Amino acid sequence: MNNLSNSVRLTGRLGAAPEMKALENEKKVAKISLATSYHRKNGKGERIEETHWHQLILWNRQAEIAEKYLDKGSQVAIEGRLANRFYTDKDGVKHYVTEVVVSELMLLGKPKERYDG
């Protein structure tokens, strides 16, 4: 059996610049909020747009690419797998999170390179 049972493909725009973290052993991770839109017509024939937000996780080289070339509004296509996790906040409330761990990242449109200096 192949890995297609947990495969996600999305195309959308970033809601904010990637949130970067440096971890032990020089590993990097980027967290990205990706908006995807769906258009449909309601019962009156009016066009309705629905936007859904997805949390993406990129590791190492892909995180470095995201940091260098992506910013709020950047358009990307990704492929990855769904991952579920939970955490307990300071008030003891358990929160469940579903994220997409990205295996393939494609920059769409013109990437915006950042210059530090």
C-alpha positions in Angstrom: 0.0 0.0 0.0 1.3 3.5 -0.8 1.3 6.7 1.2 -1.6 8.2 -0.8 -4.0 7.4 2.1 -2.6 10.5 4.0 -1.9 12.9 1.2 -2.8 16.6 0.9 -2.4 19.0 -2.0 -3.2 22.7 -1.5 -2.8 25.9 -3.5 -3.3 29.2 -1.7 -1.9 32.4 -0.3 0.0 33.0 2.9 -1.9 35.0 5.6 1.4 36.2 7.2 5.1 35.9 6.8 6.5 32.5 7.8 7.1 32.1 11.5 10.6 30.7 11.9 12.2 28.7 14.7 15.7 27.4 15.1 15.9 24.1 16.9 18.8 22.0 18.3 21.3 20.6 15.8 20.8 23.6 13.5 17.4 22.4 12.3 14.9 25.0 11.2 11.1 24.9 11.2 8.7 27.3 9.6 5.0 27.6 10.5 2.7 29.1 7.8 -1.0 29.9 7.7 -2.3 29.2 4.2 -5.7 30.5 2.9 -7.5 28.5 0.3 -10.8 29.7 -1.3 -13.8 27.9 -2.7 -16.4 29.5 -4.8 -20.0 28.3 -5.1 -23.5 29.6 -5.8 -26.1 29.8 -3.1 -29.8 29.0 -3.6 -30.4 32.5 -5.0 -27.7 32.0 -7.6 -25.3 34.5 -5.8 -21.6 33.7 -5.9 -20.3 32.9 -2.5 -16.6 32.6 -1.6 -15.5 30.5 1.3 -12.0 30.8 2.7 -10.4 28.0 4.8 -7.2 28.3 6.8 -4.6 25.6 7.0 -1.6 25.4 9.2 1.6 24.2 7.4 4.9 23.0 8.9 8.1 23.1 6.8 11.4 21.6 7.9 15.1 22.4 7.2 15.8 23.4 3.5 12.1 24.1 2.8 11.9 26.3 5.9 15.0 28.2 4.7 13.3 28.7 1.3 10.1 29.9 2.9 12.0 32.3 5.1 13.9 33.8 2.1 11.2 33.9 -0.5 7.8 34.0 1.1 5.9 36.8 2.7 2.3 37.6 3.5 0.2 37.2 0.3 2.7 34.9 -1.4 1.0 32.2 -3.5 2.2 28.6 -3.1 1.3 25.0 -4.0 2.1 22.3 -1.5 1.9 18.6 -1.0 2.2 16.9 2.3 0.6 14.8 5.0 -1.9 15.5 7.8 -0.5 15.4 11.3 -2.6 15.7 14.5 -1.2 16.9 17.8 -2.4 18.4 21.0 -1.1 20.7 23.7 -2.4 21.9 27.1 -2.5 25.7 27.6 -1.6 27.5 30.8 -5.2 27.2 32.1 -5.1 23.4 31.7 -7.3 23.3 28.6 -6.3 20.7 26.0 -6.2 22.0 22.3 -6.2 19.7 19.3 -4.4 20.9 16.1 -4.3 19.5 12.6 -1.4 20.6 10.5 0.0 19.8 7.1 3.6 18.6 7.2 4.9 19.8 3.8 7.0 17.4 1.6 6.8 19.5 -1.6 6.8 23.2 -1.9 6.2 25.1 -5.2 6.5 28.9 -5.3 3.9 30.4 -7.6 4.0 33.9 -9.1 7.0 36.1 -8.5 8.8 35.3 -5.3 9.8 38.3 -3.1 13.4 38.0 -2.0 14.1 39.6 1.3 17.2 41.7 1.8 18.6 42.1 5.3 20.4 45.4 5.2 
